[in-house]
Amino acid sequence: MSIKEIEEAIGELTPDELAQLASWFAEFQAGAWDQQLEADVKAGKLDRLARQAKKDFDSGNCTPL
């Protein structure tokens, strides 16, 4: 199915169906983001940022939220 066909099909949805699709897609995107974040963590891509955050915290260069 092409993007154009998907766009056309979405255009034919009822408001309730569109709301259901939007909810499903939000969950789908969140799951994909979680998977990417987990993969990045396992690959060590965030190690440098974690070290810098710990260094900043330990040196008092943080402000309370």
CHARMM internal coordinates of N, CA and C (Angstrom, degrees):
IC EDIT
DIST 1 N 1 CA 1.4474
DIST 1 CA 1 C 1.5303
ANGL 1 N 1 CA 1 C 108.16
DIST 1 C 2 N 1.2864
ANGL 1 CA 1 C 2 N 117.14
DIHE 1 N 1 CA 1 C 2 N 134.71
DIST 2 N 2 CA 1.4602
ANGL 1 C 2 N 2 CA 121.36
DIHE 1 CA 1 C 2 N 2 CA -178.95
DIST 2 CA 2 C 1.5238
ANGL 2 N 2 CA 2 C 110.92
DIHE 1 C 2 N 2 CA 2 C -86.80
DIST 2 C 3 N 1.3104
ANGL 2 CA 2 C 3 N 115.81
DIHE 2 N 2 CA 2 C 3 N 164.03
DIST 3 N 3 CA 1.4633
ANGL 2 C 3 N 3 CA 121.11
DIHE 2 CA 2 C 3 N 3 CA 176.90
DIST 3 CA 3 C 1.5241
ANGL 3 N 3 CA 3 C 109.51
DIHE 2 C 3 N 3 CA 3 C -59.58
DIST 3 C 4 N 1.3198
ANGL 3 CA 3 C 4 N 116.35
DIHE 3 N 3 CA 3 C 4 N -41.22
DIST 4 N 4 CA 1.4713
ANGL 3 C 4 N 4 CA 120.37
DIHE 3 CA 3 C 4 N 4 CA 179.85
DIST 4 CA 4 C 1.5216
ANGL 4 N 4 CA 4 C 110.55
DIHE 3 C 4 N 4 CA 4 C -60.13
DIST 4 C 5 N 1.3340
ANGL 4 CA 4 C 5 N 117.16
DIHE 4 N 4 CA 4 C 5 N -42.35
DIST 5 N 5 CA 1.4650
ANGL 4 C 5 N 5 CA 120.87
DIHE 4 CA 4 C 5 N 5 CA 179.33
DIST 5 CA 5 C 1.5331
ANGL 5 N 5 CA 5 C 110.71
DIHE 4 C 5 N 5 CA 5 C -65.83
DIST 5 C 6 N 1.3101
ANGL 5 CA 5 C 6 N 116.34
DIHE 5 N 5 CA 5 C 6 N -38.67
DIST 6 N 6 CA 1.4638
ANGL 5 C 6 N 6 CA 120.47
DIHE 5 CA 5 C 6 N 6 CA 178.02
DIST 6 CA 6 C 1.5253
ANGL 6 N 6 CA 6 C 109.77
DIHE 5 C 6 N 6 CA 6 C -65.25
DIST 6 C 7 N 1.3272
ANGL 6 CA 6 C 7 N 116.99
DIHE 6 N 6 CA 6 C 7 N -44.39
DIST 7 N 7 CA 1.4627
ANGL 6 C 7 N 7 CA 120.59
DIHE 6 CA 6 C 7 N 7 CA 178.22
DIST 7 CA 7 C 1.5273
ANGL 7 N 7 CA 7 C 111.19
DIHE 6 C 7 N 7 CA 7 C -59.28
DIST 7 C 8 N 1.3189
ANGL 7 CA 7 C 8 N 116.32
DIHE 7 N 7 CA 7 C 8 N -42.81
DIST 8 N 8 CA 1.4646
ANGL 7 C 8 N 8 CA 120.26
DIHE 7 CA 7 C 8 N 8 CA 179.94
DIST 8 CA 8 C 1.5265
ANGL 8 N 8 CA 8 C 110.86
DIHE 7 C 8 N 8 CA 8 C -65.32
DIST 8 C 9 N 1.3350
ANGL 8 CA 8 C 9 N 117.09
DIHE 8 N 8 CA 8 C 9 N -41.95
DIST 9 N 9 CA 1.4579
ANGL 8 C 9 N 9 CA 121.03
DIHE 8 CA 8 C 9 N 9 CA 179.33
DIST 9 CA 9 C 1.5262
ANGL 9 N 9 CA 9 C 110.42
DIHE 8 C 9 N 9 CA 9 C -64.14
DIST 9 C 10 N 1.3289
ANGL 9 CA 9 C 10 N 116.87
DIHE 9 N 9 CA 9 C 10 N -40.57
DIST 10 N 10 CA 1.4629
ANGL 9 C 10 N 10 CA 120.50
DIHE 9 CA 9 C 10 N 10 CA 178.68
DIST 10 CA 10 C 1.5264
ANGL 10 N 10 CA 10 C 110.02
DIHE 9 C 10 N 10 CA 10 C -63.12
DIST 10 C 11 N 1.3182
ANGL 10 CA 10 C 11 N 116.40
DIHE 10 N 10 CA 10 C 11 N -38.49
DIST 11 N 11 CA 1.4591
ANGL 10 C 11 N 11 CA 121.10
DIHE 10 CA 10 C 11 N 11 CA 178.86
DIST 11 CA 11 C 1.5159
ANGL 11 N 11 CA 11 C 113.49
DIHE 10 C 11 N 11 CA 11 C -62.63
DIST 11 C 12 N 1.3192
ANGL 11 CA 11 C 12 N 117.07
DIHE 11 N 11 CA 11 C 12 N -18.98
DIST 12 N 12 CA 1.4655
ANGL 11 C 12 N 12 CA 121.43
DIHE 11 CA 11 C 12 N 12 CA -179.41
DIST 12 CA 12 C 1.5300
ANGL 12 N 12 CA 12 C 113.18
DIHE 11 C 12 N 12 CA 12 C -95.58
DIST 12 C 13 N 1.3150
ANGL 12 CA 12 C 13 N 117.52
DIHE 12 N 12 CA 12 C 13 N -1.99
DIST 13 N 13 CA 1.4587
ANGL 12 C 13 N 13 CA 120.76
DIHE 12 CA 12 C 13 N 13 CA -178.65
DIST 13 CA 13 C 1.5297
ANGL 13 N 13 CA 13 C 111.61
DIHE 12 C 13 N 13 CA 13 C -72.63
DIST 13 C 14 N 1.3192
ANGL 13 CA 13 C 14 N 114.75
DIHE 13 N 13 CA 13 C 14 N 150.46
DIST 14 N 14 CA 1.4650
ANGL 13 C 14 N 14 CA 119.98
DIHE 13 CA 13 C 14 N 14 CA 173.08
DIST 14 CA 14 C 1.5343
ANGL 14 N 14 CA 14 C 107.58
DIHE 13 C 14 N 14 CA 14 C -75.20
DIST 14 C 15 N 1.3181
ANGL 14 CA 14 C 15 N 117.23
DIHE 14 N 14 CA 14 C 15 N 163.35
DIST 15 N 15 CA 1.4657
ANGL 14 C 15 N 15 CA 118.73
DIHE 14 CA 14 C 15 N 15 CA 177.45
DIST 15 CA 15 C 1.5371
ANGL 15 N 15 CA 15 C 112.50
DIHE 14 C 15 N 15 CA 15 C -56.04
DIST 15 C 16 N 1.3207
ANGL 15 CA 15 C 16 N 118.11
DIHE 15 N 15 CA 15 C 16 N -39.06
DIST 16 N 16 CA 1.4659
ANGL 15 C 16 N 16 CA 120.58
DIHE 15 CA 15 C 16 N 16 CA 178.78
DIST 16 CA 16 C 1.5262
ANGL 16 N 16 CA 16 C 110.88
DIHE 15 C 16 N 16 CA 16 C -66.20
DIST 16 C 17 N 1.3209
ANGL 16 CA 16 C 17 N 116.82
DIHE 16 N 16 CA 16 C 17 N -43.07
DIST 17 N 17 CA 1.4643
ANGL 16 C 17 N 17 CA 120.43
DIHE 16 CA 16 C 17 N 17 CA 178.55
DIST 17 CA 17 C 1.5278
ANGL 17 N 17 CA 17 C 110.86
DIHE 16 C 17 N 17 CA 17 C -64.54
DIST 17 C 18 N 1.3253
ANGL 17 CA 17 C 18 N 116.20
DIHE 17 N 17 CA 17 C 18 N -38.49
DIST 18 N 18 CA 1.4623
ANGL 17 C 18 N 18 CA 120.80
DIHE 17 CA 17 C 18 N 18 CA 178.66
DIST 18 CA 18 C 1.5337
ANGL 18 N 18 CA 18 C 110.49
DIHE 17 C 18 N 18 CA 18 C -64.14
DIST 18 C 19 N 1.3214
ANGL 18 CA 18 C 19 N 116.83
DIHE 18 N 18 CA 18 C 19 N -40.31
DIST 19 N 19 CA 1.4639
ANGL 18 C 19 N 19 CA 120.74
DIHE 18 CA 18 C 19 N 19 CA 177.52
DIST 19 CA 19 C 1.5240
ANGL 19 N 19 CA 19 C 110.54
DIHE 18 C 19 N 19 CA 19 C -64.20
DIST 19 C 20 N 1.3275
ANGL 19 CA 19 C 20 N 116.62
DIHE 19 N 19 CA 19 C 20 N -40.88
DIST 20 N 20 CA 1.4639
ANGL 19 C 20 N 20 CA 120.39
DIHE 19 CA 19 C 20 N 20 CA 177.86
DIST 20 CA 20 C 1.5242
ANGL 20 N 20 CA 20 C 110.82
DIHE 19 C 20 N 20 CA 20 C -63.84
DIST 20 C 21 N 1.3266
ANGL 20 CA 20 C 21 N 116.72
DIHE 20 N 20 CA 20 C 21 N -42.46
DIST 21 N 21 CA 1.4639
ANGL 20 C 21 N 21 CA 121.19
DIHE 20 CA 20 C 21 N 21 CA 178.42
DIST 21 CA 21 C 1.5292
ANGL 21 N 21 CA 21 C 110.24
DIHE 20 C 21 N 21 CA 21 C -63.11
DIST 21 C 22 N 1.3158
ANGL 21 CA 21 C 22 N 116.83
DIHE 21 N 21 CA 21 C 22 N -44.08
DIST 22 N 22 CA 1.4644
ANGL 21 C 22 N 22 CA 120.84
DIHE 21 CA 21 C 22 N 22 CA -179.41
DIST 22 CA 22 C 1.5219
ANGL 22 N 22 CA 22 C 110.44
DIHE 21 C 22 N 22 CA 22 C -61.32
DIST 22 C 23 N 1.3141
ANGL 22 CA 22 C 23 N 116.87
DIHE 22 N 22 CA 22 C 23 N -42.17
DIST 23 N 23 CA 1.4608
ANGL 22 C 23 N 23 CA 121.07
DIHE 22 CA 22 C 23 N 23 CA 178.76
DIST 23 CA 23 C 1.5277
ANGL 23 N 23 CA 23 C 110.62
DIHE 22 C 23 N 23 CA 23 C -64.07
DIST 23 C 24 N 1.3216
ANGL 23 CA 23 C 24 N 116.05
DIHE 23 N 23 CA 23 C 24 N -46.37
DIST 24 N 24 CA 1.4677
ANGL 23 C 24 N 24 CA 120.09
DIHE 23 CA 23 C 24 N 24 CA 179.06
DIST 24 CA 24 C 1.5276
ANGL 24 N 24 CA 24 C 110.39
DIHE 23 C 24 N 24 CA 24 C -60.85
DIST 24 C 25 N 1.3250
ANGL 24 CA 24 C 25 N 117.03
DIHE 24 N 24 CA 24 C 25 N -44.02
DIST 25 N 25 CA 1.4574
ANGL 24 C 25 N 25 CA 120.40
DIHE 24 CA 24 C 25 N 25 CA -176.28
DIST 25 CA 25 C 1.5226
ANGL 25 N 25 CA 25 C 111.28
DIHE 24 C 25 N 25 CA 25 C -67.07
DIST 25 C 26 N 1.3181
ANGL 25 CA 25 C 26 N 117.33
DIHE 25 N 25 CA 25 C 26 N -37.10
DIST 26 N 26 CA 1.4656
ANGL 25 C 26 N 26 CA 120.26
DIHE 25 CA 25 C 26 N 26 CA 177.06
DIST 26 CA 26 C 1.5265
ANGL 26 N 26 CA 26 C 110.00
DIHE 25 C 26 N 26 CA 26 C -61.41
DIST 26 C 27 N 1.3226
ANGL 26 CA 26 C 27 N 117.14
DIHE 26 N 26 CA 26 C 27 N -43.82
DIST 27 N 27 CA 1.4650
ANGL 26 C 27 N 27 CA 120.82
DIHE 26 CA 26 C 27 N 27 CA 177.48
DIST 27 CA 27 C 1.5254
ANGL 27 N 27 CA 27 C 110.94
DIHE 26 C 27 N 27 CA 27 C -65.40
DIST 27 C 28 N 1.3178
ANGL 27 CA 27 C 28 N 117.13
DIHE 27 N 27 CA 27 C 28 N -39.54
DIST 28 N 28 CA 1.4600
ANGL 27 C 28 N 28 CA 122.34
DIHE 27 CA 27 C 28 N 28 CA 178.85
DIST 28 CA 28 C 1.5287
ANGL 28 N 28 CA 28 C 110.24
DIHE 27 C 28 N 28 CA 28 C -61.53
DIST 28 C 29 N 1.3276
ANGL 28 CA 28 C 29 N 117.11
DIHE 28 N 28 CA 28 C 29 N -46.75
DIST 29 N 29 CA 1.4604
ANGL 28 C 29 N 29 CA 121.05
DIHE 28 CA 28 C 29 N 29 CA 179.19
DIST 29 CA 29 C 1.5188
ANGL 29 N 29 CA 29 C 111.78
DIHE 28 C 29 N 29 CA 29 C -64.26
DIST 29 C 30 N 1.3237
ANGL 29 CA 29 C 30 N 117.01
DIHE 29 N 29 CA 29 C 30 N -40.99
DIST 30 N 30 CA 1.4625
ANGL 29 C 30 N 30 CA 120.59
DIHE 29 CA 29 C 30 N 30 CA 179.18
DIST 30 CA 30 C 1.5226
ANGL 30 N 30 CA 30 C 110.35
DIHE 29 C 30 N 30 CA 30 C -62.33
DIST 30 C 31 N 1.3303
ANGL 30 CA 30 C 31 N 116.91
DIHE 30 N 30 CA 30 C 31 N -41.52
DIST 31 N 31 CA 1.4609
ANGL 30 C 31 N 31 CA 120.35
DIHE 30 CA 30 C 31 N 31 CA 178.04
DIST 31 CA 31 C 1.5139
ANGL 31 N 31 CA 31 C 112.14
DIHE 30 C 31 N 31 CA 31 C -64.32
DIST 31 C 32 N 1.3238
ANGL 31 CA 31 C 32 N 116.69
DIHE 31 N 31 CA 31 C 32 N -40.84
DIST 32 N 32 CA 1.4603
ANGL 31 C 32 N 32 CA 120.84
DIHE 31 CA 31 C 32 N 32 CA 178.81
DIST 32 CA 32 C 1.5312
ANGL 32 N 32 CA 32 C 110.14
DIHE 31 C 32 N 32 CA 32 C -65.10
DIST 32 C 33 N 1.3316
ANGL 32 CA 32 C 33 N 116.90
DIHE 32 N 32 CA 32 C 33 N -40.15
DIST 33 N 33 CA 1.4627
ANGL 32 C 33 N 33 CA 121.16
DIHE 32 CA 32 C 33 N 33 CA 178.65
DIST 33 CA 33 C 1.5253
ANGL 33 N 33 CA 33 C 109.83
DIHE 32 C 33 N 33 CA 33 C -64.39
DIST 33 C 34 N 1.3363
ANGL 33 CA 33 C 34 N 116.46
DIHE 33 N 33 CA 33 C 34 N -43.85
DIST 34 N 34 CA 1.4645
ANGL 33 C 34 N 34 CA 120.09
DIHE 33 CA 33 C 34 N 34 CA 178.54
DIST 34 CA 34 C 1.5221
ANGL 34 N 34 CA 34 C 111.44
DIHE 33 C 34 N 34 CA 34 C -59.41
DIST 34 C 35 N 1.3268
ANGL 34 CA 34 C 35 N 116.43
DIHE 34 N 34 CA 34 C 35 N -43.79
DIST 35 N 35 CA 1.4721
ANGL 34 C 35 N 35 CA 120.25
DIHE 34 CA 34 C 35 N 35 CA 179.34
DIST 35 CA 35 C 1.5219
ANGL 35 N 35 CA 35 C 111.25
DIHE 34 C 35 N 35 CA 35 C -62.49
DIST 35 C 36 N 1.3231
ANGL 35 CA 35 C 36 N 116.92
DIHE 35 N 35 CA 35 C 36 N -42.15
DIST 36 N 36 CA 1.4658
ANGL 35 C 36 N 36 CA 120.60
DIHE 35 CA 35 C 36 N 36 CA 179.61
DIST 36 CA 36 C 1.5209
ANGL 36 N 36 CA 36 C 110.80
DIHE 35 C 36 N 36 CA 36 C -65.46
DIST 36 C 37 N 1.3245
ANGL 36 CA 36 C 37 N 116.65
DIHE 36 N 36 CA 36 C 37 N -42.01
DIST 37 N 37 CA 1.4637
ANGL 36 C 37 N 37 CA 120.31
DIHE 36 CA 36 C 37 N 37 CA 178.91
DIST 37 CA 37 C 1.5250
ANGL 37 N 37 CA 37 C 110.41
DIHE 36 C 37 N 37 CA 37 C -62.67
DIST 37 C 38 N 1.3336
ANGL 37 CA 37 C 38 N 117.02
DIHE 37 N 37 CA 37 C 38 N -44.78
DIST 38 N 38 CA 1.4641
ANGL 37 C 38 N 38 CA 120.33
DIHE 37 CA 37 C 38 N 38 CA 178.26
DIST 38 CA 38 C 1.5273
ANGL 38 N 38 CA 38 C 111.10
DIHE 37 C 38 N 38 CA 38 C -60.05
DIST 38 C 39 N 1.3302
ANGL 38 CA 38 C 39 N 116.64
DIHE 38 N 38 CA 38 C 39 N -42.40
DIST 39 N 39 CA 1.4625
ANGL 38 C 39 N 39 CA 120.50
DIHE 38 CA 38 C 39 N 39 CA 179.46
DIST 39 CA 39 C 1.5333
ANGL 39 N 39 CA 39 C 110.44
DIHE 38 C 39 N 39 CA 39 C -64.23
DIST 39 C 40 N 1.3272
ANGL 39 CA 39 C 40 N 116.90
DIHE 39 N 39 CA 39 C 40 N -40.86
DIST 40 N 40 CA 1.4613
ANGL 39 C 40 N 40 CA 120.66
DIHE 39 CA 39 C 40 N 40 CA 179.34
DIST 40 CA 40 C 1.5264
ANGL 40 N 40 CA 40 C 111.02
DIHE 39 C 40 N 40 CA 40 C -65.38
DIST 40 C 41 N 1.3347
ANGL 40 CA 40 C 41 N 116.85
DIHE 40 N 40 CA 40 C 41 N -40.03
DIST 41 N 41 CA 1.4648
ANGL 40 C 41 N 41 CA 120.56
DIHE 40 CA 40 C 41 N 41 CA 178.22
DIST 41 CA 41 C 1.5256
ANGL 41 N 41 CA 41 C 109.80
DIHE 40 C 41 N 41 CA 41 C -63.25
DIST 41 C 42 N 1.3375
ANGL 41 CA 41 C 42 N 116.75
DIHE 41 N 41 CA 41 C 42 N -48.03
DIST 42 N 42 CA 1.4663
ANGL 41 C 42 N 42 CA 120.60
DIHE 41 CA 41 C 42 N 42 CA -179.48
DIST 42 CA 42 C 1.5201
ANGL 42 N 42 CA 42 C 112.15
DIHE 41 C 42 N 42 CA 42 C -61.90
DIST 42 C 43 N 1.3252
ANGL 42 CA 42 C 43 N 116.23
DIHE 42 N 42 CA 42 C 43 N -32.11
DIST 43 N 43 CA 1.4681
ANGL 42 C 43 N 43 CA 120.55
DIHE 42 CA 42 C 43 N 43 CA -179.70
DIST 43 CA 43 C 1.5290
ANGL 43 N 43 CA 43 C 112.22
DIHE 42 C 43 N 43 CA 43 C -82.53
DIST 43 C 44 N 1.3237
ANGL 43 CA 43 C 44 N 117.04
DIHE 43 N 43 CA 43 C 44 N -3.07
DIST 44 N 44 CA 1.4616
ANGL 43 C 44 N 44 CA 120.10
DIHE 43 CA 43 C 44 N 44 CA 178.52
DIST 44 CA 44 C 1.5167
ANGL 44 N 44 CA 44 C 114.47
DIHE 43 C 44 N 44 CA 44 C 81.14
DIST 44 C 45 N 1.3240
ANGL 44 CA 44 C 45 N 117.64
DIHE 44 N 44 CA 44 C 45 N 11.48
DIST 45 N 45 CA 1.4589
ANGL 44 C 45 N 45 CA 120.13
DIHE 44 CA 44 C 45 N 45 CA -176.23
DIST 45 CA 45 C 1.5245
ANGL 45 N 45 CA 45 C 113.58
DIHE 44 C 45 N 45 CA 45 C -68.76
DIST 45 C 46 N 1.3367
ANGL 45 CA 45 C 46 N 116.91
DIHE 45 N 45 CA 45 C 46 N -16.97
DIST 46 N 46 CA 1.4565
ANGL 45 C 46 N 46 CA 119.74
DIHE 45 CA 45 C 46 N 46 CA -178.74
DIST 46 CA 46 C 1.5259
ANGL 46 N 46 CA 46 C 112.54
DIHE 45 C 46 N 46 CA 46 C -106.56
DIST 46 C 47 N 1.3118
ANGL 46 CA 46 C 47 N 117.05
DIHE 46 N 46 CA 46 C 47 N 1.23
DIST 47 N 47 CA 1.4564
ANGL 46 C 47 N 47 CA 121.22
DIHE 46 CA 46 C 47 N 47 CA -176.95
DIST 47 CA 47 C 1.5310
ANGL 47 N 47 CA 47 C 112.67
DIHE 46 C 47 N 47 CA 47 C -58.10
DIST 47 C 48 N 1.3193
ANGL 47 CA 47 C 48 N 116.48
DIHE 47 N 47 CA 47 C 48 N -44.65
DIST 48 N 48 CA 1.4663
ANGL 47 C 48 N 48 CA 120.41
DIHE 47 CA 47 C 48 N 48 CA -178.98
DIST 48 CA 48 C 1.5261
ANGL 48 N 48 CA 48 C 110.50
DIHE 47 C 48 N 48 CA 48 C -61.87
DIST 48 C 49 N 1.3325
ANGL 48 CA 48 C 49 N 116.77
DIHE 48 N 48 CA 48 C 49 N -42.05
DIST 49 N 49 CA 1.4649
ANGL 48 C 49 N 49 CA 119.97
DIHE 48 CA 48 C 49 N 49 CA 179.30
DIST 49 CA 49 C 1.5206
ANGL 49 N 49 CA 49 C 111.25
DIHE 48 C 49 N 49 CA 49 C -66.40
DIST 49 C 50 N 1.3235
ANGL 49 CA 49 C 50 N 117.18
DIHE 49 N 49 CA 49 C 50 N -38.48
DIST 50 N 50 CA 1.4646
ANGL 49 C 50 N 50 CA 120.85
DIHE 49 CA 49 C 50 N 50 CA 178.74
DIST 50 CA 50 C 1.5284
ANGL 50 N 50 CA 50 C 110.35
DIHE 49 C 50 N 50 CA 50 C -65.48
DIST 50 C 51 N 1.3158
ANGL 50 CA 50 C 51 N 117.08
DIHE 50 N 50 CA 50 C 51 N -42.62
DIST 51 N 51 CA 1.4618
ANGL 50 C 51 N 51 CA 120.36
DIHE 50 CA 50 C 51 N 51 CA 178.23
DIST 51 CA 51 C 1.5256
ANGL 51 N 51 CA 51 C 110.87
DIHE 50 C 51 N 51 CA 51 C -61.60
DIST 51 C 52 N 1.3329
ANGL 51 CA 51 C 52 N 116.28
DIHE 51 N 51 CA 51 C 52 N -42.81
DIST 52 N 52 CA 1.4657
ANGL 51 C 52 N 52 CA 120.01
DIHE 51 CA 51 C 52 N 52 CA 179.88
DIST 52 CA 52 C 1.5269
ANGL 52 N 52 CA 52 C 110.41
DIHE 51 C 52 N 52 CA 52 C -65.55
DIST 52 C 53 N 1.3108
ANGL 52 CA 52 C 53 N 118.01
DIHE 52 N 52 CA 52 C 53 N -41.13
DIST 53 N 53 CA 1.4619
ANGL 52 C 53 N 53 CA 121.02
DIHE 52 CA 52 C 53 N 53 CA 179.22
DIST 53 CA 53 C 1.5235
ANGL 53 N 53 CA 53 C 110.44
DIHE 52 C 53 N 53 CA 53 C -63.14
DIST 53 C 54 N 1.3352
ANGL 53 CA 53 C 54 N 116.97
DIHE 53 N 53 CA 53 C 54 N -43.02
DIST 54 N 54 CA 1.4690
ANGL 53 C 54 N 54 CA 120.65
DIHE 53 CA 53 C 54 N 54 CA 178.57
DIST 54 CA 54 C 1.5236
ANGL 54 N 54 CA 54 C 110.40
DIHE 53 C 54 N 54 CA 54 C -63.78
DIST 54 C 55 N 1.3270
ANGL 54 CA 54 C 55 N 116.34
DIHE 54 N 54 CA 54 C 55 N -42.37
DIST 55 N 55 CA 1.4633
ANGL 54 C 55 N 55 CA 120.76
DIHE 54 CA 54 C 55 N 55 CA 179.14
DIST 55 CA 55 C 1.5359
ANGL 55 N 55 CA 55 C 110.10
DIHE 54 C 55 N 55 CA 55 C -61.29
DIST 55 C 56 N 1.3321
ANGL 55 CA 55 C 56 N 116.70
DIHE 55 N 55 CA 55 C 56 N -45.38
DIST 56 N 56 CA 1.4662
ANGL 55 C 56 N 56 CA 120.91
DIHE 55 CA 55 C 56 N 56 CA 179.16
DIST 56 CA 56 C 1.5241
ANGL 56 N 56 CA 56 C 111.07
DIHE 55 C 56 N 56 CA 56 C -62.59
DIST 56 C 57 N 1.3192
ANGL 56 CA 56 C 57 N 116.23
DIHE 56 N 56 CA 56 C 57 N -42.77
DIST 57 N 57 CA 1.4607
ANGL 56 C 57 N 57 CA 120.20
DIHE 56 CA 56 C 57 N 57 CA -179.96
DIST 57 CA 57 C 1.5221
ANGL 57 N 57 CA 57 C 111.04
DIHE 56 C 57 N 57 CA 57 C -64.17
DIST 57 C 58 N 1.3228
ANGL 57 CA 57 C 58 N 114.95
DIHE 57 N 57 CA 57 C 58 N -48.26
DIST 58 N 58 CA 1.4720
ANGL 57 C 58 N 58 CA 119.82
DIHE 57 CA 57 C 58 N 58 CA -178.08
DIST 58 CA 58 C 1.5248
ANGL 58 N 58 CA 58 C 112.56
DIHE 57 C 58 N 58 CA 58 C -62.23
DIST 58 C 59 N 1.3280
ANGL 58 CA 58 C 59 N 116.74
DIHE 58 N 58 CA 58 C 59 N -30.60
DIST 59 N 59 CA 1.4602
ANGL 58 C 59 N 59 CA 120.38
DIHE 58 CA 58 C 59 N 59 CA -178.97
DIST 59 CA 59 C 1.5374
ANGL 59 N 59 CA 59 C 112.38
DIHE 58 C 59 N 59 CA 59 C -90.99
DIST 59 C 60 N 1.3344
ANGL 59 CA 59 C 60 N 116.78
DIHE 59 N 59 CA 59 C 60 N 2.86
DIST 60 N 60 CA 1.4644
ANGL 59 C 60 N 60 CA 120.63
DIHE 59 CA 59 C 60 N 60 CA 177.58
DIST 60 CA 60 C 1.5144
ANGL 60 N 60 CA 60 C 114.63
DIHE 59 C 60 N 60 CA 60 C 80.40
DIST 60 C 61 N 1.3209
ANGL 60 CA 60 C 61 N 117.38
DIHE 60 N 60 CA 60 C 61 N 15.16
DIST 61 N 61 CA 1.4625
ANGL 60 C 61 N 61 CA 121.40
DIHE 60 CA 60 C 61 N 61 CA -179.46
DIST 61 CA 61 C 1.5215
ANGL 61 N 61 CA 61 C 112.02
DIHE 60 C 61 N 61 CA 61 C -89.25
DIST 61 C 62 N 1.3182
ANGL 61 CA 61 C 62 N 116.93
DIHE 61 N 61 CA 61 C 62 N 40.37
DIST 62 N 62 CA 1.4571
ANGL 61 C 62 N 62 CA 121.80
DIHE 61 CA 61 C 62 N 62 CA 179.19
DIST 62 CA 62 C 1.5171
ANGL 62 N 62 CA 62 C 108.79
DIHE 61 C 62 N 62 CA 62 C -129.83
DIST 62 C 63 N 1.2991
ANGL 62 CA 62 C 63 N 116.41
DIHE 62 N 62 CA 62 C 63 N 151.49
DIST 63 N 63 CA 1.4507
ANGL 62 C 63 N 63 CA 120.50
DIHE 62 CA 62 C 63 N 63 CA 175.98
DIST 63 CA 63 C 1.5266
ANGL 63 N 63 CA 63 C 108.46
DIHE 62 C 63 N 63 CA 63 C -117.66
DIST 63 C 64 N 1.3248
ANGL 63 CA 63 C 64 N 116.83
DIHE 63 N 63 CA 63 C 64 N 143.74
DIST 64 N 64 CA 1.4871
ANGL 63 C 64 N 64 CA 119.69
DIHE 63 CA 63 C 64 N 64 CA 178.71
DIST 64 CA 64 C 1.5199
ANGL 64 N 64 CA 64 C 110.49
DIHE 63 C 64 N 64 CA 64 C -62.08
DIST 64 C 65 N 1.2993
ANGL 64 CA 64 C 65 N 115.01
DIHE 64 N 64 CA 64 C 65 N 147.64
DIST 65 N 65 CA 1.4733
ANGL 64 C 65 N 65 CA 119.67
DIHE 64 CA 64 C 65 N 65 CA 177.13
DIST 65 CA 65 C 1.4956
ANGL 65 N 65 CA 65 C 110.52
DIHE 64 C 65 N 65 CA 65 C -85.37
END
COOR INIT
IC SEED 1 N 1 CA 1 C
IC BUILD
